[in-house]
């Protein structure tokens, strides 16, 4: 087991971050949340990285939520500090200009689902189960769940899932739009996420980053402001060498080689 609780693997332009606390069902300790933030900030400046997959060790849990054993030793001020740490680390993950995929290999409850919601895409094993279950514990989602779930599926359905602390099977979650893809029979969530990431590894990184930023802004801006922001994002692609490479490749009937310039 990794001492910090997050194992890092690099496969060329793909990074795989694995919450490695199987004895705690990959629960979120302060050290794990802090490390996710650190890795996200480090990834931002890595010009060779094209996609990130976040998953958990084993088949039982992506992340069962907050480490309640650790939480028992916290006073109210400690919990407030922990919520602030959640906000900073998950924001750093959420705002990465690199596509992120949560490979949900088992249960993702509470903070575990909130972590997955901070990723751009979510792929689940067929046996996975998810839910923002905090109200059953006398609290509410405090790591962005009330905000990111609404943005993913709308207020009415988000209220239903949160207020009733509902747990969803992978297929149910996919039908609602919480999950992007469910792994095929006999396929692991990680393998499904790697397959999803494959086209990103040779895609144009400037265009991908600009598209992510433009789409993310749509929830926060009125239409006219959003259109202006889209134009500004487009401008970054317009002056890139990658755009010229795409045109040259099309003319030569070959596959483009994007360099992120």
N, C-alpha and C positions, 0 to 999 in steps of 0.2 A: 504494500500500500504506500502511495506517495505521502511524504511527510507533511507537506502543505495541504494536500487533499485534491490537487489538480495535476494530472499527468499531461505532458505535452508531447505530441508526435508531429513530425514534419514529413510530408510526402511531396517533395518538390514544391509547387506553388500552393499546395493544400496543407492547412494546419488542422489537427484534431486535438481538441482540448477535452479531457475526460475527467469528470468528477470522480475521484478515486477513494471513496469511503464506503465500501460495501457493507462494513459492519454497522454503519449508521444509515443504511439505505441511501447513501450519497446525499445526506442532508447538508444544508448550507450552514457551515460554521462561519464565524467572522473571518477566519483565515482563508476559506474558500472564496467568499465574496470579495475580499480584498485582492486575492490573486486574480480573479476574473477581471477586475478593474485594471490591474497592472498589465495583464496580458493584452487587454484591449488597447490600452494606451501605447504599448510597445508595438502592436500590430499596425497601428495607424501610420507609423513611420517606416514600415517594411514595404519597400517598393516591389518586392518579388512575390508577395502574398496575394493570391487571387480568390481564395475562399476559406472559410473557417467552419468546421463542424464542432458542435458542442454536444457531448453525450455523457453517459454515466457508465460506471463499471458494472458488468454483470447483466443479467436478464430481468431482474426484479424491479429495479428502480432507475429512472433517469435522475430524479431527485425528489425525495419524499417531502421536501419543504424545509422549513427552518429546523435546526438541530434543537429539539425541545429539551434535551438533557442540558445543553449549554445554556439555553434560555432560562431554565429554572434557577440558575445562579445569577441572573441579572435583576437589578432593580429597575424602576421605571426610567431613570435617566440613562441607564445602560441600553435599554430597549430603544429609546429615542436616538441614541448615538448609532445603534445598529441600523435603524431605519434610514438614517442619513447615509450610512455606508452603502446600503442597498441602492439608494437613489443615485449616488455618484457612480458606483461600479456598473449598474445596469444601464445608466445613461451612456457611459463610455462604450459599452457593448452595442447599445441601440444605435449610436450615432457613427459607428464605424463606416467608412466609405468602401468597405469590403463586404460582400455578401456573407451572411452568417446563417447557418442551418442547425436547428436543434434536432438531433437524432434521439427521439424519445423511445428508449429501449425498455421501458417499464412504466411504473407509476410516475406521474408528475402532478403532485398536489401542492397547493398553497404556493409558497415561494418557488417551488420547482417549476410550476406552470408559469409563474411570473417571469422566471428566468427564460423559459422557452419563448414567451411572448416578446421578450426584448430582442430576440433573433428575427431575422427577416423572413425565414421560412421554418416550418415545422414538419418533420417526417416522423411517423410513429410506427412501431412494430404492431402487428395485428393484435397482440395481447395487451397493448398499452392501455392505461386508464388515466384520465386527467381530471382536474377540478380545482377550482378556487374554493377551498373548504373552510376558510377561516371563520366564517360566522358560526360554524358548529363548535368552535373553540372560544367563542365569546369576543372575537376581534373581527377586523376586516382585512382584506388584502392591503398590505402596506409597502409593497415593493413595486408599485406601478400597475397592479392587476386591474384596478377599477378603471384606469385610463386606457391601457393598451388593449384590454379585451373589448371595450366599447369601440375602439378604432378598428378592431378586427372584424367584429360581427354585429355592431350596432347596439344601441342602448337597451332595447327591449329584451333581447336574448341575453345580453350581459347581465342585466338585473336578475333575470330568472336563474342563471347559473350561480351568481354570487349570493343572492338572498337565500336561496334554497340549498346552498352548499352542494350543488349537484355534481355527481361524478359521471363522466362520460366514457364509454368505450371508444376505441380509436375510430371505428366507422361512424359512430354518432358525431364525434368531434369533427371529422372530415366533412360530413353532411352540413354542419353548421358553419364551416369555414375556419374553425379554430386550427385545424390541421390541414396542411397543403396536400400531403400524400400519405397513404398507408402502404407499408411494405407488402410485397407479394407474399404469398404462402411460402414458408420456408426461408424467407429472406430476412436478415436482421435489419433493424432500423439504421445501423451504421452503414451497411452495404447499400441500402436504399438512398441514404443521404449522399454517399460517395457518388452513386450514379447520377443523382440530381446535380451534384457539384461539377461533374465532368465537363459540361460545355463551358462553364465559367472559367476553367483553367486556361483556356486559349482565347477567351473573349477580350474585348477592348476595355481595359480597366478604367480609363478615363470616362468612357461612356457609361459603364456600369455604375461608377461612383456618382456621376451626374444624375443618372436615372433614379438611383436610390434617394438622393437628396431631394429631387423634384417631387417624387411620389410621396415621400414622408412629409413634405411641406403642405400637401393638399388638405390634411386634416386641420391645419392651423390657420390657413389663409382664406380670405374671401376669394371668389373666382378671379377677379381682375388682378389682384395681387399675386395669386397663384400663377396666372399666365405670365406675368412679368418675371416671376422667379424662375419659371420654366425656361423662359428666353435666356436668362442669365446662365442657367445651367447648360443650355444648348450651346451658348457661346464658347464654353470651355472645350466642347467637342469639336466645334467648327475650326478652331485654330490649332488643333492637335495634329501631329504627324500620323497618328493612328487613322484619322479620317482619310488622309491622302493615301495611306497604305491600303485601306479598304477599296478605294477607287482603282488603284493600280492593280490590285489582286483581281478585282472584277474584270478589268480590261484584259488581263493576262490569263483569265480563267484558271486561277490558282487559289489556294486557301491563304487568307491574309495572315501575316505574322505581326501581332500587336505587341508593342513594347512599352506602352504606358507613357508615351511622349507626345 
